[in-house]
Amino acid sequence: MTHPSPQADVVVRRDPPLSGKENMAIDESALADAKPGDPIRIRLYQWNEPTLSLGHFQNLDQLKRDPQTANSPRLREIPWVRRKTGGGAILHDREWTYSIVVPERTDRSGQGHSDTLYRAIHESIRDGLLDSGWPASLSESCTCPTANRGGAESFLCFQRRSPVDIVVGESKVLGSAQRRHRSGLLQHGSVLIHGSSVYPELLGLEQLRATGGIAPDWPAWIEAWIRRGLRRAVDVEC
C-alpha cells in the first residue's frame, strides 16, 4: 500500500469568487478525474455572494425545523447548493473554503473517511492560530446524535461540535467533512474569518482575536498550514 509521503507532490489552485454551483462543480470534477500517481490537490476559494452549502444528506426543511435558524428568514432567501461531503450547512460569506483531493493510491477503492487526514489538517491549523495569537483549541464536545441522546443536530455546521473541530472560546472557527470516491478522497473545510450580516450569531476569527496586530494574508496562511498538516498525514490510506 502506498501512502502520501512528506515529499508528495502538491498542486495548489486559487480561484476568484465563484457561484456555489461553479465552486462545487470544480471540486467534484477534481475528485472524479483524480488518478493514482496524480498530485494531491489543494484548492482555496471564496463565493461571489452569500450562499448556503448543504451537507450531502441535508435538505432545506431542516433549516425551518431547527430552533436556531427557524426565525432567520434571510437564510432562506440566499442561494444554496448541495455538497458531495457530509456535515451541516455552511454559510459561505466572509470565510475561506478549502478542498483537498487525495488520489487513490492502491489498486482497490478506499472505504470510509480518513481520521488521520482530518485530524492532521485541523491540528496544524490550530497550531497556526496559536502561533498567530488566537487561543484556539480542538473541541472537547460532540453534538452528534449518539452523544446527544438521539437529538437532532443543528442545521448549521458552525453550531455543531465534534471533538476535532477548532474553537476559539465557545465559537467554532473551522469545520471539515469528507467524501470517499473510487478515485480518491475529497475533504472540504471552511475557515470562518468574520461574521456575516445574513446570520450574525456566528463570530469569525477577526472578531475573536485575543491580541492586537494585523490579520494574516488568509489564503497564503491557510495554504501554508494545510501543507504542514499534509506532511503530518504520512500514514493516511488514500
Backbone torsions as a table, in degrees:
resi	resn	phi	psi	omega
1	MET	NA	135.7	-178.9
2	THR	-102.7	139.3	179.4
3	HIS	-121.9	153.2	170.7
4	PRO	-58.5	134.7	179.9
5	SER	-102.8	168.2	177.3
6	PRO	-57.9	-22.4	-179.9
7	GLN	-100.5	13.4	-178.4
8	ALA	-56.3	140.8	177.7
9	ASP	-63.1	138.5	178.6
10	VAL	-132.7	131.4	175.0
11	VAL	-114.0	130.7	-178.3
12	VAL	-113.3	134.2	178.7
13	ARG	-125.3	132.5	172.1
14	ARG	-121.7	132.1	-179.5
15	ASP	-115.5	155.3	169.0
16	PRO	-68.1	163.3	178.7
17	PRO	-56.3	132.8	-178.1
18	LEU	-128.4	172.4	177.2
19	SER	-72.6	165.0	178.8
20	GLY	-59.3	-45.5	-179.4
21	LYS	-62.2	-40.4	179.7
22	GLU	-66.5	-44.4	-179.3
23	ASN	-61.3	-45.7	-178.9
24	MET	-68.5	-36.1	179.5
25	ALA	-63.3	-38.9	179.5
26	ILE	-64.3	-45.4	-179.1
27	ASP	-67.0	-41.3	179.7
28	GLU	-64.8	-38.6	178.0
29	SER	-66.2	-41.1	179.2
30	ALA	-61.4	-38.9	178.4
31	LEU	-70.4	-47.3	-177.0
32	ALA	-63.9	-32.0	-175.9
33	ASP	-90.7	-4.5	-177.2
34	ALA	-65.1	141.1	-179.6
35	LYS	-132.0	150.3	176.6
36	PRO	-52.5	134.8	-178.4
37	GLY	92.5	-13.5	175.5
38	ASP	-67.8	156.0	175.2
39	PRO	-69.7	157.3	168.8
40	ILE	-67.6	137.4	-176.8
41	ARG	-112.5	125.5	173.3
42	ILE	-110.3	132.2	175.9
43	ARG	-127.3	134.0	178.2
44	LEU	-121.6	130.3	-174.4
45	TYR	-159.2	167.4	173.7
46	GLN	-127.6	-175.3	-173.0
47	TRP	-122.3	143.8	-172.0
48	ASN	-80.9	-2.5	172.5
49	GLU	-161.9	157.1	178.0
50	PRO	-54.3	127.6	-173.4
51	THR	-143.1	142.4	171.9
52	LEU	-94.3	130.9	167.1
53	SER	-108.7	121.5	-179.2
54	LEU	-88.6	141.4	172.9
55	GLY	-61.1	158.8	-171.2
56	HIS	-53.5	-32.8	-174.7
57	PHE	-105.4	13.1	-178.3
58	GLN	-96.0	164.6	169.9
59	ASN	-143.0	163.4	-174.8
60	LEU	-67.9	-21.3	177.9
61	ASP	-60.4	-28.9	179.5
62	GLN	-66.0	-31.3	177.1
63	LEU	-59.9	-42.1	-177.7
64	LYS	-74.1	-27.3	-177.5
65	ARG	-86.8	-21.9	-178.1
66	ASP	-75.7	121.6	-179.2
67	PRO	-57.9	-25.7	-177.9
68	GLN	-76.9	-21.4	-177.0
69	THR	-122.0	-8.2	-175.2
70	ALA	-58.7	-32.6	-178.2
71	ASN	-102.3	30.8	178.6
72	SER	-118.8	78.9	-174.0
73	PRO	-61.4	-27.7	-177.9
74	ARG	-65.4	-28.0	177.0
75	LEU	-64.8	-28.7	-179.3
76	ARG	-84.1	-11.3	-175.8
77	GLU	-94.6	-18.1	-175.6
78	ILE	-88.3	160.3	178.5
79	PRO	-61.5	156.6	176.7
80	TRP	-141.0	157.9	179.2
81	VAL	-146.8	155.6	178.8
82	ARG	-101.2	134.9	176.2
83	ARG	-87.4	158.3	170.5
84	LYS	-76.3	-26.9	179.6
85	THR	-83.4	162.5	-176.2
86	GLY	-88.9	-156.1	178.5
87	GLY	88.9	-170.1	-177.2
88	GLY	-87.6	167.9	180.0
89	ALA	-67.3	144.3	179.0
90	ILE	-119.2	132.0	172.6
91	LEU	-88.1	106.9	-179.1
92	HIS	-91.5	108.9	179.6
93	ASP	-144.3	-84.6	-178.4
94	ARG	-104.0	63.4	-178.4
95	GLU	-145.8	170.9	172.7
96	TRP	-116.4	133.1	176.0
97	THR	-102.2	140.8	172.1
98	TYR	-122.5	151.5	167.7
99	SER	-132.4	144.2	175.2
100	ILE	-126.1	128.2	174.0
101	VAL	-115.8	116.9	177.3
102	VAL	-107.7	112.0	-177.4
103	PRO	-63.3	151.2	173.7
104	GLU	-57.6	133.6	-175.6
105	ARG	-109.4	5.5	-178.3
106	THR	-129.0	177.2	178.2
107	ASP	-83.0	-4.5	177.8
108	ARG	-120.1	156.5	179.7
109	SER	-72.9	143.0	173.9
110	GLY	-71.7	165.4	179.1
111	GLN	-131.2	135.2	176.8
112	GLY	75.8	-175.1	-179.1
113	HIS	-95.1	173.0	-178.1
114	SER	-110.1	104.0	175.5
115	ASP	-62.3	-33.5	-176.7
116	THR	-63.4	-49.0	-179.9
117	LEU	-64.7	-45.5	-179.2
118	TYR	-56.1	-51.3	-177.0
119	ARG	-67.5	-40.7	-177.1
120	ALA	-62.3	-42.3	179.6
121	ILE	-66.2	-44.5	-178.0
122	HIS	-67.9	-40.9	178.7
123	GLU	-64.5	-37.2	-179.8
124	SER	-66.7	-46.3	179.9
125	ILE	-66.3	-37.1	174.4
126	ARG	-58.3	-45.1	178.9
127	ASP	-61.5	-38.5	178.1
128	GLY	-64.3	-39.3	177.9
129	LEU	-66.6	-42.1	176.7
130	LEU	-60.1	-43.3	-179.8
131	ASP	-64.3	-28.0	-176.9
132	SER	-96.4	3.2	172.8
133	GLY	107.8	3.8	177.2
134	TRP	-96.8	136.3	177.0
135	PRO	-80.4	66.6	-173.9
136	ALA	-87.1	152.6	176.6
137	SER	-153.0	166.9	171.8
138	LEU	-81.7	139.8	-179.3
139	SER	-62.2	142.6	176.9
140	GLU	-104.7	4.3	-178.3
141	SER	-115.2	167.1	179.7
142	CYS	-143.0	130.5	177.2
143	THR	-103.8	11.5	179.8
144	CYS	-62.5	151.1	-175.0
145	PRO	-54.5	-36.3	-178.3
146	THR	-66.7	-31.8	178.4
147	ALA	-90.2	-11.9	-176.0
148	ASN	-107.6	23.6	178.5
149	ARG	53.5	40.5	175.0
150	GLY	82.8	-1.0	179.9
151	GLY	-69.1	155.5	179.9
152	ALA	-73.1	144.4	176.1
153	GLU	-79.3	158.6	176.5
154	SER	-61.0	151.0	178.9
155	PHE	-65.8	-42.7	-176.0
156	LEU	-86.0	135.5	179.2
157	CYS	-55.0	-41.8	-173.6
158	PHE	-79.1	2.5	169.9
159	GLN	-108.8	6.8	172.6
160	ARG	-102.1	164.8	175.7
161	ARG	-140.0	138.1	166.8
162	SER	-130.3	160.2	-174.2
163	PRO	-62.0	-14.3	-178.4
164	VAL	-105.7	-2.9	174.9
165	ASP	-62.7	153.4	176.3
166	ILE	-98.8	131.0	179.2
167	VAL	-126.7	151.4	169.0
168	VAL	-120.8	108.1	-170.3
169	GLY	65.7	-124.7	178.7
170	GLU	-95.8	-0.6	-173.7
171	SER	-99.2	127.5	175.1
172	LYS	-79.5	132.9	-177.3
173	VAL	-122.2	-9.8	176.0
174	LEU	-147.4	127.5	171.8
175	GLY	-133.9	149.6	-179.0
176	SER	-138.9	163.4	177.2
177	ALA	-151.4	159.9	-174.7
178	GLN	-129.7	161.8	171.3
179	ARG	-146.5	127.0	177.4
180	ARG	-94.3	135.7	177.6
181	HIS	-130.1	160.6	-179.6
182	ARG	-59.5	-22.7	-178.9
183	SER	-90.5	-11.5	-179.3
184	GLY	158.4	-157.3	-175.8
185	LEU	-126.0	133.0	175.7
186	LEU	-111.0	128.6	172.6
187	GLN	-121.2	125.8	174.8
188	HIS	-104.5	147.0	172.8
189	GLY	-149.9	155.5	-179.8
190	SER	-130.1	125.5	176.7
191	VAL	-104.2	113.2	-175.1
192	LEU	-81.8	110.9	-175.6
193	ILE	-89.6	-41.7	-178.2
194	HIS	-151.7	150.3	178.3
195	GLY	-63.4	157.8	-179.2
196	SER	-107.8	142.8	176.0
197	SER	-67.2	-18.5	177.4
198	VAL	-68.0	-34.8	-179.7
199	TYR	-150.1	78.7	-170.8
200	PRO	-70.3	-3.6	179.4
201	GLU	-64.2	-24.2	-179.2
202	LEU	-93.0	128.8	-179.0
203	LEU	-102.1	143.7	179.7
204	GLY	-104.2	176.4	-175.1
205	LEU	-59.7	-37.8	-177.1
206	GLU	-71.5	-14.6	173.9
207	GLN	-94.1	-12.2	-173.5
208	LEU	-111.5	4.1	-177.5
209	ARG	-62.5	128.7	-174.9
210	ALA	-83.0	-22.1	-177.8
211	THR	-126.8	166.8	178.1
212	GLY	-74.4	-177.2	178.5
213	GLY	119.8	174.3	-177.2
214	ILE	-93.8	134.9	176.8
215	ALA	-63.3	148.8	-179.0
216	PRO	-70.3	169.1	168.6
217	ASP	-71.5	96.2	-165.4
218	TRP	-56.4	-49.2	-178.5
219	PRO	-61.7	-41.1	177.9
220	ALA	-66.0	-40.2	179.4
221	TRP	-63.5	-48.5	-179.9
222	ILE	-62.3	-43.3	178.4
223	GLU	-57.7	-46.3	-177.0
224	ALA	-60.8	-42.5	-177.6
225	TRP	-78.2	-27.4	171.6
226	ILE	-65.9	-42.1	178.3
227	ARG	-58.9	-41.5	177.9
228	ARG	-64.0	-39.0	177.9
229	GLY	-63.4	-40.6	177.6
230	LEU	-62.2	-36.6	177.9
231	ARG	-65.7	-28.0	176.5
232	ARG	-74.8	-26.9	-171.0
233	ALA	-88.4	43.6	-175.3
234	VAL	-69.5	-14.5	-178.4
235	ASP	-104.5	7.3	-178.6
236	VAL	-68.2	136.9	-177.9
237	GLU	-97.8	100.6	-180.0
238	CYS	-132.2	NA	NA
